[in-house]
Amino acid sequence: MKGPDGSRPRFSGDQIGFLERAAAEYGDIFRFRLFGMPVIVLNNPDHIHQVLVGNRHKYDKEVLLYKLVRPVLRNGLITNPGGELYMRQRRMMQPAFRPAVVARFADGMTDETNSMLDRWRDRYRPGQVADLSAEFSELTLHIVTRTLFSAQVGETARRFAEAFTETNDILGRFFRFPFPPLSVPTPAHRRLRRAIRRMDDCVSAFIERSSTPANAADSAGPDAGTGKPGHGIDLLHLLMNAVDEEDGGGMDFEQLHHEVLNIVVGAYETTTNAMAWAFQVLAERPDIEARLHEEIDTVLDGRPPGMDDLRRTPYARRVVEETLRMYSPAWQFMRRAREEDVLGGHRIPAGSNIYINSYILHRRPEYWEDPDVFDPDRFTPERSKDRNRHAYMPFGAGERICIGQHFALVELQLVLLAIAQRHRFTLPPGQPPVRPQPLTTLHPGGGVHLEVRPRSGAAGGTPPAHDGNGDGGEGQDGRPGPAADPRSAS
């Protein structure tokens, strides 16, 4: 098996560029060394299917990428190496993420988004530049805490959010330079441990409150599961009462803590980045934004979006799917070969480290026409029907596919509909292109900063100033006026 030699400095300094060049030269499978460790890179969907699905029993997560964060996420689903503990946890948690359950949280997602937009009235004048990465970070945290703790959002949830923000900040710096290991008690790592303990204390308080007879009775009421304050079942209730169908047992107190932390970490950073990428692309492509607005105005007719609107807004769904193709936040996966295997005629020795990168896979011209062009219509049924299903894997694949996949897609589409219904965005003059920043998740480098422009006649919006100069502002009918040549998001 071939691959680039002496690659560590180049990989560390330009991870995306290194992988793009290596994939172009070596194709489906190649190897290189990372921190002295041999790594095999897979770029063929059939090989990926074999590792994640067909021969999944031969592979686990006992590998560097997950070992790095296991001191923080512990035995939750994200970093659990595999085996019976993982499968038991998955069986118990899966019912809480089924589509019918996720639908109960849709109104809460829309409510939180519209609350953010209401705050924008006082925060931003038309044309003022907003830090959308920061705005979406706050929004995502509101949504995940409301979904987890619905009736209990208050002072305890605020403390949880503060502790999580500190945890995420320390982890972000660690992933920029993952040394020394998290197990080494540096000042930052000690602060990280204290923040995690504060989150655990908050979860304990939530569990104690959820276990009281009054709250248990409330969860059985007619609004159970709506996600509205003061009513019903949230994800925490569902996980507390989860039972394994095989042994009849539930989660112990410690494991419940681990899973709550994994849910927050998994839902927060990935969704924040996907939202930011989506609106950056829309600002770069006013032609796509105009089609999205037309669909929204026709389907919603001024009312807030709800769960039933998702199937009536297929173009919005395709915008989300194309965003996840080009900028998958969970952009890299690793596995360890527990035993020997053969991939594409190449022997994979036991103990091998397997690396899969969806950013590179999603841009391979063998599977994607004009891969560097943002084109939502590539996800129409007609153009998707013959595509290898593992050429697109923003949430992974197989038995370890992201348990929150449906939740994330519902959230992204509802947020997209709610924001685009009331606002459009333009690029600030002279702003340099936003490039991907490859950390544990794929960030928009430097964040997304766009001019906020309320849409004329949109629900909850206020008419923007319009000077009729054809500079890409809104026309008298509330639709985008003439714009400069649209640029791709490449």
Secondary structure, 3 states (H helix, E strand, C coil): CCCCCCCHHHHHHCHHHHHHHHHHHHCCEEEEEECCEEEEEECCHHHHHHHHHHCHHHEECCCHHHHCCHHHHCCCCCCCCCCHHHHHHHHHHHHHHCHHHHHHHHHHHHHHHHHHHHHHHHHCCCCCEEEHHHHHHHHHHHHHHHHHHHHHCCHHHHHHHHHHHHHHHHHHHHHHCCCCCCCCCCHHHHHHHHHHHHHHHHHHHHHHHHCCHHHHHHCCCCCCCCCCCCCCCCHHHHHHCCCCCCCCCCCCHHHHHHHHHHHHHHHHHHHHHHHHHHHHHHHHCHHHHHHHHHHHHHHHCCCCCCHHHCCCCHHHHHHHHHHHHHCCCCCEEEEEECCCEEECCEEECCCCEEEEEHHHHCCCCCCCCCCCCCCHHHHCHHHHCCCCHHHCCCCCCHHHCCCCHHHHHHHHHHHHHHHHHHEEEECCCCCCCCCEEECCCEEECCCCEEEEEECCCCCCCCCCCCCCCCCCCECCCCCECCCCCCCCCC
